[in-house]
Amino acid sequence: MAPLKVGDTFPDGVKFEWAPITDSDPTVCGRPQEYDASKEFKGKKVVLFSVPGAFTPGCQARHLPPYIENLEAFKQKGVDIVAVIASNDAWVMNAWGKVNGVKGDDLLFLSDTKTFFSKEYGWPAGMGDRNGRWAMVFDNGKVIYAENEKGPGEVTVSGAEAVLAKL
């Protein structure tokens, strides 16, 4: 399928795997559960960004930290949910959040292994089954921002600053 573009509607049936962050120990994790994004995103303003992989150099050093640092700025712009997806399993995504000091559901770390959202509605990375590096914003089910990085190591149009500037 083609990537979603501005004006498109968030699709039905989108599900991710999620292991909620309930403590700070990255070696302890609950059982992954299904996260029904089509239901949970309904009626909300959502920032969804995709990375090729948890703990990878560009994702860990340049992509994720500005989102964590700007969580309050996103809330001030009316964002209800900020979520990151990668092709890693839910346990790895949970540990990635904990190692970066995220608590609770401040930022959701979702595993894109259920409906393969990046492959079906976003941009794959072109590196096997990895997700691409991109960002989308949904407002009440409509895409209001959708941008894909031109190069795999770039963090420009998918970065927190670029997304904040468009809100």
Salt bridges, closest charged atoms under 4 A:
ASP8 OD1 - LYS5 NZ 3.48
ASP23 OD1 - LYS98 NZ 2.98
GLU34 OE2 - LYS15 NZ 3.65
GLU34 OE1 - LYS114 NZ 3.88
GLU40 OE2 - LYS39 NZ 3.91
ASP129 OD1 - LYS119 NZ 3.99
